Amino acid sequence: MEPLERQWTIGQHTFHFEAPDLLWSKHQGYCTLDEAMRMVSLYRELGGIRPFFLLSDMEQAEGMESEAKRYVSENLRPEWLLGVIYFNARLLHKALARGLLLAAQLSRSEDDPPRTEVHFVSTRDSARALSDQLRARREEHRV
């Protein structure tokens, strides 16, 4: 059964699913290994139902423990995600996100799906608009 509207809190980070395929997140503070493991579990649960866009507000995010970075890069699966859109991101967040996804791409087998697209925009409204554009583009390619 698809989630319609659900909310989660993992540490100081909050998540809100908006049907049909948007997972909004607000990252606050530092991300620990335990929190990263719980986030990947959430992504696995939702992605097992249907792939989704992850739209992340990074304004109050501070970074990740090295073990948390490793865990995410080794366990995040591209088939769960339609795309990742970060907003309110600083250079630190951009470098971290690109590094995590590069590590995940390098560790995937040839049979795995291609890497997830990562985008950076300045505002929440821009994130929503971009997710709409990406969804429309995916629909065009299906026809």
GUROFI-628638 format. One line per 2 residues: number of its first residue (from 1); their letters; for each residue x, y, z of N, C-alpha, C. Coordinates in steps of 0.02 Angstrom, whole numbers, plus 32768, in hexadecimal, padded with zeros to 4 digits. Example, Ala and Ser with C-alpha at 12.3 -4.5 7.8 and 13.67 -1.06 7.14 Angstrom:
REM residues 2
1) as) 8294,7EE4,8186,8267,7F1F,8186,8294,7F5B,8186  8282,7F90,8162,82AC,7FCB,8165,8285,8002,818A
***
This chain:
REM residues 143
1) me) 802A,7FC5,8000,8000,8000,8000,802C,803E,8000  801D,806D,7FD5,8045,80AA,7FD0,8036,80D9,800A
3) pl) 806A,80F9,8025,805E,812B,8059,803E,8169,803B  800D,8185,805B,7FEE,81C2,8043,8010,81FE,8064
5) er) 800E,8201,80A5,802F,8236,80CB,804A,8217,810A  808B,8219,8113,80A9,81FE,814F,80E2,822B,8163
7) qw) 80F3,8228,81A4,812A,824F,81BE,8156,8224,81EA  8197,8234,81EA,81C7,8210,8213,81F7,8242,8231
9) ti) 8213,8231,826B,8249,8258,8289,8281,8227,8299  82BC,8239,8281,82F8,8210,828E,832B,8240,82AB
11) gq) 8338,823A,82EC,8363,826A,830D,8343,82AF,8308  8368,82E0,82EE,834C,8323,82E4,8332,832C,829D
13) ht) 8335,82F9,8274,8323,82FD,822E,82DA,82E7,8226  82B5,830C,81FE,826E,82FC,81F4,8261,82EC,81AB
15) fh) 822F,82C0,81A1,821D,82A9,815E,81D1,82AA,8158  81BB,82BC,811C,8173,82BF,810E,8168,82A6,80C8
17) fe) 8140,8270,80C1,812F,8256,807F,80F1,8279,8065  80F6,8290,8027,80BD,82B0,8005,80AF,8288,7FC5
19) ap) 8074,826A,7FC2,8062,8242,7F88,8062,826E,7F49  8075,8254,7F10,8080,820D,7F06,80C8,81F5,7F11
21) dl) 80F9,8224,7F0F,813E,820B,7F0E,8172,823C,7F2A  815F,8266,7F5A,818E,8296,7F77,819C,8286,7FC0
23) lw) 81DB,8280,7FD1,81F0,827B,8017,8216,82BA,8027  81F7,82E5,804F,8216,8323,8065,823E,8314,80A4
25) sk) 827B,832E,80A7,82A2,8325,80E4,82C0,8367,80FA  82C8,836E,813B,82E8,83A9,8157,831F,838F,8185
27) hq) 835D,839A,8170,8396,8382,8196,83AE,83B9,81C5  83B6,83A6,8204,83CC,83D6,8237,8404,83B7,825F
29) gy) 8439,83DD,8266,8471,83C4,828E,8499,8390,8269  84BE,8369,828F,84EC,8337,8276,84C8,82F5,826F
31) ct) 84D9,82CE,823C,84BA,828C,8231,84E8,8255,824B  84CE,822E,8279,84F5,81F6,8297,84EB,81B6,826E
33) ld) 8513,8184,827D,850B,8144,825B,84C6,8126,8268  84AF,8128,82A6,846D,810E,82B6,8436,8131,828E
35) ea) 843B,8172,8288,8409,8198,8262,840D,8186,8218  844A,8180,81FD,8453,816D,81B7,8434,8128,81AA
37) mr) 843E,80FA,81D7,8422,80B7,81CF,83D5,80BA,81CF  83B9,80E2,81FA,8370,80E9,81FC,8356,810C,81BD
39) mv) 837B,813D,81A3,8367,815F,8166,8367,812E,812B  839C,8107,8124,83A0,80D7,80EE,8367,80A4,80F4
41) sl) 8356,8091,8131,831D,8064,813C,82DC,8083,8123  82D3,80C3,8132,8297,80E7,811A,8296,80E9,80CE
43) yr) 82CF,80FA,80AF,82D3,80FC,8066,82C3,80B8,8048  82DD,8083,8068,82D1,803F,8050,8286,802F,8054
45) el) 8267,8041,808C,821F,8033,8095,81F6,8057,8060  8202,8097,8057,81DB,80BD,8026,81EC,80A8,7FDF
47) gg) 822D,80A0,7FD0,8242,808C,7F8D,822B,8046,7F7A  821E,801C,7FAC,8203,7FDA,7F9F,81BA,7FDC,7F88
49) ir) 8198,8012,7F99,8153,801C,7F83,8152,803B,7F3E  8179,8070,7F37,8182,8091,7EF6,81BB,80C3,7EFC
51) pf) 81E0,80CE,7EC6,8216,80FF,7EC9,81FB,8145,7ED8  8224,816F,7EF6,820E,81B1,7F0A,8245,81E4,7EFF
53) fl) 8231,8223,7EFF,8260,825B,7EFF,826E,826E,7F47  82AD,8278,7F57,82C1,828F,7F99,82D2,82D9,7F93
55) ls) 82AC,8303,7FB6,82B7,834B,7FB5,82CD,8360,7FFB  830C,8376,8000,832B,8380,8042,833E,83C8,804F
57) dm) 8324,83E2,8087,8336,8425,809F,8375,841E,80C9  83AB,843C,80B2,83EC,8434,80D3,8401,8472,80FB
59) eq) 83D5,84A2,8103,83E7,84E1,8122,8408,84D8,8167  83EF,84A9,8190,8409,84A1,81D3,8432,8461,81DC
61) ae) 8443,8441,81A4,846C,8404,81A6,84B5,8416,81B3  84D8,83EA,81D7,851D,83F9,81E8,854F,83C6,81CE
63) gm) 853A,838E,81B4,8569,835C,819B,8557,8317,81B4  8585,82E7,81A7,8579,82A1,81BA,85B8,8283,81D7
65) es) 85AE,8254,8205,85E6,822C,821E,8602,8204,81E4  8643,81F5,81E5,8661,81D0,81AE,8642,818B,81A5
67) ea) 8631,816A,81DC,8610,8128,81D7,85CA,812F,81B9  85A8,8166,81C7,8566,8172,81AA,856B,817B,815E
69) kr) 859E,81A0,8148,85AA,81AA,8100,85B6,8166,80DE  85E0,813E,80FD,85F0,80FD,80E0,85B1,80D2,80DC
71) yv) 858A,80D1,8111,854D,80A8,8112,851D,80BD,80DA  8512,80FE,80D4,84E4,8116,80A0,84FE,8103,805B
73) se) 853E,810F,804E,8558,8102,800B,8556,80B7,7FFA  855B,808C,802C,855B,8044,801F,8515,8026,801E
75) nl) 84E3,8049,803A,84A0,802B,8041,8468,804E,801C  8473,808A,8005,843F,80AE,7FE0,8439,8090,7F9A
77) rp) 83FE,8080,7F85,83F3,8060,7F43,83D1,8091,7F13  83ED,8099,7ED8,83D2,80C9,7EA8,838B,80B9,7E92
79) ew) 8377,807A,7E94,8333,8068,7E7F,82FE,8083,7EAF  8311,8098,7EEB,82E1,80B5,7F19,82D0,80FD,7F08
81) ll) 82FD,811E,7EE5,82F7,8167,7EDC,82ED,817B,7E93  82BE,81A8,7E88,82B5,81C6,7E46,82E6,81FF,7E3C
83) gv) 82FC,821C,7E73,832B,8253,7E71,8331,8271,7EB6  8367,8296,7EC1,8372,82B8,7F01,837A,8302,7EF2
85) iy) 8355,832B,7F16,8358,8374,7F0D,8367,8393,7F51  83A0,83B4,7F55,83B3,83D7,7F93,83A4,8421,7F8A
87) fn) 838B,8440,7FBF,8382,8488,7FBE,839D,84A5,7FFF  83AD,84E6,7FFD,83CE,8507,8035,8410,84E5,8046
89) ar) 8433,84CC,8013,8471,84A7,801F,84AE,84D6,8019  84DE,84C9,8044,851E,84EC,8041,8550,84C0,801B
91) ll) 858A,84DB,800D,85BE,84B7,7FE9,85CE,8474,800B  85D1,8473,804D,85DD,8436,8073,85AB,8400,8061
93) hk) 856B,8412,805E,8537,83E1,804E,853D,83C8,8007  854D,83F5,7FD9,8554,83E1,7F93,858C,83AF,7F8B
95) al) 85C5,83BE,7FAB,85FE,8390,7FA7,85EE,834D,7FC7  85CD,834E,8000,85BB,8310,8023,858B,82E6,7FF9
97) ar) 8557,8306,7FDE,8526,82E1,7FB5,8546,82C3,7F78  856E,82E9,7F55,858F,82D0,7F18,85BF,8296,7F2B
99) gl) 85E3,829D,7F62,8611,8269,7F77,85ED,8229,7F88  85B6,822E,7FAD,8590,81F2,7FBF,8575,81CE,7F81
101) ll) 855B,81F4,7F53,853F,81D4,7F17,8575,81B9,7EEA  85AE,81D9,7EE7,85E6,81BF,7EC0,85FE,817D,7EDE
103) aa) 8604,817B,7F20,861A,813D,7F41,85E7,8105,7F35  85A7,8115,7F38,8574,80E2,7F2B,8578,80C9,7EE3
105) ql) 8584,80F7,7EB5,8589,80E4,7E6E,85C6,80B7,7E62  85FE,80C7,7E81,863A,80A0,7E77,8635,805A,7E95
107) sr) 860B,8053,7EC9,8605,8012,7EEA,85CE,7FE7,7ECD  85A7,8001,7E9E,8570,7FDA,7E82,8589,7FAA,7E4E
109) se) 8566,7F73,7E43,8579,7F43,7E10,855F,7F5B,7DCC  8577,7F3C,7D97,8562,7F50,7D54,8517,7F43,7D48
111) dd) 84FA,7F16,7D6E,84B3,7F06,7D65,8485,7F36,7D8A  84A1,7F5F,7DB6,8478,7F8F,7DDB,8460,7FC7,7DAE
113) pp) 8428,7FE7,7DC1,840F,801F,7D99,8441,8059,7D9D  843C,8088,7D6E,8469,80C2,7D6F,845F,80EC,7DAD
115) rt) 848E,8118,7DBA,848D,8141,7DF6,8451,8170,7DF6  8441,8187,7E31,840A,81B6,7E3C,8421,81FC,7E2B
117) ev) 83F8,8222,7E08,8408,8267,7DF9,8402,8292,7E38  8432,82BF,7E41,8433,82EC,7E7A,8430,8333,7E5F
119) hf) 8404,835B,7E7D,83FB,83A1,7E68,83FF,83CE,7EA5  8415,840B,7E9A,8417,843E,7ECF,83F1,847B,7EB7
121) vs) 83C2,8491,7EDF,839C,84CE,7ED1,839D,84F9,7F10  8385,8537,7F0A,838C,8565,7F42,8351,8562,7F74
123) tr) 8315,8551,7F5D,82DB,8555,7F89,82AF,8517,7F86  8283,8511,7FB6,8252,84DB,7FB8,8224,84DD,7F7A
125) ds) 820E,8519,7F68,81E3,851F,7F2D,8208,8509,7EEE  8248,8519,7EE9,8270,8503,7EB0,8277,84B7,7EB0
127) ar) 827D,8499,7EEB,8281,8450,7EF0,8241,8430,7ED7  8208,844B,7EEB,81C8,842F,7ED4,81C2,8437,7E88
129) al) 81D3,8471,7E6E,81CE,847D,7E26,81FB,844D,7DFF  8237,8442,7E18,8265,8415,7DF6,824C,83CD,7DF9
131) sd) 8231,83B8,7E32,8216,8373,7E36,81DC,836B,7E04  81B4,839E,7DFB,817E,839B,7DC9,819A,8393,7D83
133) ql) 81CF,83B9,7D74,81EF,83B5,7D32,820D,8370,7D27  8230,8356,7D59,8250,8315,7D52,821B,82DE,7D4A
135) ra) 81E4,82E3,7D6E,81AE,82B2,7D68,8191,82B4,7D21  8185,82F1,7D08,816A,82F8,7CC4,819A,82DC,7C90
137) rr) 81DA,82E7,7C99,820D,82CD,7C6B,820C,8280,7C6C  8205,8263,7CA8,8202,821A,7CAD,81C4,81FF,7C89
139) ee) 818C,8222,7C90,814E,820D,7C6F,8156,8211,7C22  8177,8244,7C09,8182,824B,7BC1,81AB,8211,7BA7
141) hr) 81DC,81FA,7BCD,8206,81C4,7BB6,81E3,8180,7BB9  81AE,817B,7BDF,8188,813C,7BE2,815D,8132,7BA5
143) v) 8148,816A,7B87,8119,8166,7B4E,813B,8151,7B0F
***
